């Protein structure tokens, strides 16, 4: 069956890192920087730039590389990675690829030497959860509801950036709201995989709940996420109400989740941009 393949190791690694989703990790860094900065100069502080650069590409190579190494057999029947409509690539193996994935993970450990311990711990938590999600003996992705809960890891880069600049921990409500948002986003993305995962004998929150109840679960998580942010700023809460409305819209119309799934990189980028601009406005006013 036809599938996406790259002629070079570099090209393959770019494809493996899911460019459509790069901002899922780098975007929270921008938000964390915008709200953690006190002056315009802080926005371009070396630690802010280094965190953004790392979470834009190397962290994605690490996160998705570990995932693809241990999902190689499952991905043989995953429609996202096989067939005419494939938008992602299957793991193509090779010692060079495995070594680069490992180096990308170790590069994250290097932040222990340049960030305050209170910020570096968020990076370490990301690396640990990123590995534990896909790799044995943990394999959290096959242990519902831990597969959903563990994907709060996407907010950790933003927390690290915030602490690195602000010198204090982010508001607990922001972490909780972001964590719930990421839980719902991950579980929504698992809906198109329900059939191949069931055929492969993989249990996820989505395979346990089924499509309709999974959409309800996502809607509830997104609703509570909006509520948490609303307690910080009602405008942020109102913005994030977009997501439970989207969950209801997909559930109650003939739009397939497989189609809607590919809308979210653009939607999330726009929402993240608005949140970032809100933080930057605070810096400018300050």
C-alpha positions in Angstrom: 0.0 0.0 0.0 1.3 3.5 -0.8 2.6 5.5 2.2 4.6 8.6 2.9 8.3 8.0 2.5 11.3 10.3 2.5 14.4 9.8 0.4 16.8 11.1 3.1 17.2 10.6 6.9 16.8 14.3 7.4 13.6 14.4 5.3 12.2 11.4 7.1 12.9 12.9 10.5 11.1 16.1 9.6 8.1 14.0 8.5 8.3 11.9 11.7 8.3 15.0 13.8 4.8 15.9 12.5 5.4 19.6 11.2 1.6 20.2 11.4 1.8 19.7 15.1 5.1 21.5 15.9 3.3 24.4 17.6 1.5 22.0 20.0 4.8 22.0 22.0 6.4 25.3 20.8 3.2 27.3 21.1 2.9 26.8 24.9 6.4 28.1 25.1 5.3 31.3 23.4 2.4 31.6 25.7 4.6 31.0 28.8 7.1 33.6 27.6 4.4 36.2 26.9 3.0 35.9 30.4 6.3 35.3 32.2 8.1 38.3 30.7 8.3 41.6 32.6 9.9 43.6 29.9 10.1 43.5 26.1 13.7 42.4 26.4 12.7 39.3 28.3 10.8 38.1 25.2 14.2 37.4 23.5 16.1 36.2 26.5 18.5 33.4 25.7 16.5 30.9 27.8 13.3 31.8 26.0 14.9 31.5 22.6 16.5 28.1 23.5 13.3 26.7 24.9 11.3 27.7 21.8 14.0 26.3 19.5 14.1 23.0 21.4 10.4 22.5 21.6 9.8 23.5 18.0 11.7 20.6 16.4 14.0 18.4 18.6 11.3 17.8 21.2 8.9 16.7 18.5 11.5 14.4 17.0 11.9 12.9 20.5 8.2 12.6 21.4 7.0 11.2 18.1 10.2 9.2 17.5 9.7 7.3 20.7 6.1 6.8 19.9 6.8 5.5 16.4 9.5 3.1 17.5 7.1 1.3 19.8 4.1 1.6 17.5 5.7 0.2 14.4 3.6 -3.0 14.3 0.3 -1.1 15.1 1.0 1.5 12.4 0.9 -1.1 9.7 -2.9 -0.9 9.9 -3.2 2.7 10.9 -5.0 4.7 8.1 -3.2 7.9 9.1 0.1 6.2 8.0 -0.9 3.8 5.3 -2.9 4.0 2.1 -3.7 6.7 -0.4 -4.8 9.2 2.2 -1.9 8.8 4.6 -0.8 12.1 6.1 1.9 10.7 8.4 4.8 8.3 7.9 5.4 4.9 9.5 8.6 4.3 11.4 11.3 3.3 8.9 13.9 2.2 11.4 17.7 2.3 11.2 20.3 3.0 13.9 20.9 6.6 12.7 17.2 7.5 13.2 17.1 5.8 16.6 20.3 7.6 17.7 19.0 11.0 16.6 15.8 10.4 18.5 17.8 9.6 21.6 20.0 12.7 21.1 17.0 14.9 20.9 15.8 13.5 24.2 19.2 14.1 25.8 19.3 17.6 24.5 16.3 18.3 26.7 18.3 17.1 29.7 20.9 19.8 28.9 18.4 22.4 30.2 19.2 21.1 33.7 22.5 23.1 33.4 21.1 26.4 32.1 17.6 26.8 33.7 16.7 27.3 37.4 15.9 24.0 39.0 12.2 25.1 39.4 12.0 25.5 35.6 14.1 22.6 34.6 11.9 20.2 36.5 9.1 20.9 34.1 11.3 20.0 31.2 12.4 16.7 32.9 8.7 16.0 33.6 8.0 16.4 29.8 10.8 14.0 28.9 9.7 11.4 31.4 6.0 11.5 30.5 6.9 11.6 26.7 8.9 8.4 27.2 6.4 6.7 29.6 3.5 7.4 27.3 4.8 5.2 24.5 7.6 2.9 25.8 7.5 -0.2 28.0 7.3 -1.0 30.8 4.9 2.0 31.3 3.2 2.3 27.9 0.6 4.7 29.3 -1.0 5.0 25.9 -2.5 1.5 26.4 -3.7 2.1 30.0 -6.9 4.2 29.9 -7.5 6.7 31.4 -3.7 7.3 31.9 -3.3 7.7 28.1 -5.5 10.8 28.3 -4.3 12.1 31.6 -0.6 11.8 30.7 -1.0 14.0 27.7 -1.1 17.0 29.9 2.6 16.9 29.1 1.9 19.4 26.3 1.5 22.2 28.8 4.9 21.5 30.5 7.0 23.5 28.0 4.9 26.5 28.6 5.3 26.1 32.4 9.0 25.8 32.0 9.2 29.0 29.9 7.0 30.9 32.4 9.1 29.9 35.4 12.4 30.7 33.6 11.3 34.3 33.0 9.0 35.1 35.9 11.0 33.3 38.6 7.9 31.8 40.1 5.5 29.0 39.3 2.6 29.6 36.9 -0.9 30.0 38.3 -2.3 26.6 39.3 -5.5 27.3 37.4 -3.5 27.9 34.2 -1.8 24.5 34.6 -5.0 22.7 35.4 -6.9 24.4 32.5 -4.1 23.7 30.1 -3.8 20.1 31.3 -7.5 19.5 30.8 -7.4 21.1 27.3 -4.5 18.8 26.3 -6.3 15.7 27.7 -9.3 16.4 25.5 -7.2 17.3 22.5 -5.3 14.0 22.7 -8.4 11.9 23.2 -10.2 13.6 20.3 -7.2 12.8 18.1 -7.5 9.1 19.2 -11.0 8.8 17.8 -9.9 8.1 14.1 -7.7 5.4 15.5 -10.5 3.5 17.3 -11.0 0.8 14.7 -7.3 0.1 14.0 -6.5 0.2 17.7 -9.2 -2.3 18.4 -8.0 -4.6 15.6 -4.5 -4.4 17.1 -5.8 -5.2 20.6 -4.8 -1.7 21.9 -6.9 -0.2 24.7 -7.3 3.6 24.9 -9.8 5.9 26.4 -11.3 6.2 23.0 -11.6 2.5 22.3 -13.2 2.0 25.8 -15.7 4.8 25.4 -16.5 4.5 21.7 -16.8 7.5 19.4 -19.9 9.3 20.8 -19.0 9.0 24.4 -15.4 10.0 23.7 -16.7 13.2 22.1 -18.8 13.8 25.2 -15.7 13.2 27.4 -13.7 15.7 25.3 -16.5 18.3 25.5 -16.6 18.0 29.3 -12.8 18.3 29.6 -12.8 21.3 27.4 -15.7 22.9 29.3 -13.8 22.5 32.6 -10.7 23.8 30.9 -12.6 27.0 29.9 -13.9 27.3 33.4 -10.5 27.1 35.0 -9.2 29.8 32.6 -12.3 31.9 33.2 -11.4 32.1 36.9 -8.1 33.7 35.8 -9.5 35.9 33.1 -13.1 35.7 31.8 -11.9 36.6 28.3 -9.6 33.5 28.2 -12.5 31.4 29.4 -14.8 32.7 26.7 -12.2 32.1 24.0 -11.8 28.4 25.1 -15.5 27.8 25.0 -14.9 27.4 21.3 -13.6 23.8 22.0 -16.7 22.3 23.7 -18.8 23.9 21.0 -16.6 22.2 18.4 -17.0 18.8 20.2 -20.8 19.2 20.1 -20.7 20.3 16.5 -18.8 17.3 15.4 -21.0 15.0 17.5 -24.3 16.4 16.2 -23.4 16.8 12.5 -22.2 14.6 9.7 -18.7 15.9 9.9 -16.4 13.0 10.5 -13.8 13.2 13.3 -11.2 12.1 10.9 -11.9 15.2 8.8 -12.3 17.6 11.8 -9.0 16.3 13.3 -7.0 18.1 10.6 -8.7 21.4 11.3 -7.3 21.6 14.8 -3.7 22.6 14.0 -5.0 25.8 12.4 -7.7 26.4 15.1 -5.2 25.8 17.9 -2.7 28.1 16.3 -5.2 30.9 16.1 -6.4 30.4 19.7 -2.8 30.3 20.9 -2.0 33.5 18.9 -4.8 35.3 20.7 -3.7 34.1 24.1 -0.1 35.1 23.3 -1.1 38.6 22.1 -3.0 39.0 25.4 0.2 38.3 27.3 2.2 40.6 25.1 -0.3 43.4 25.6 0.4 43.0 29.3 4.1 43.4 28.7 3.7 46.5 26.6 1.4 48.1 29.1 3.8 47.3 31.9 
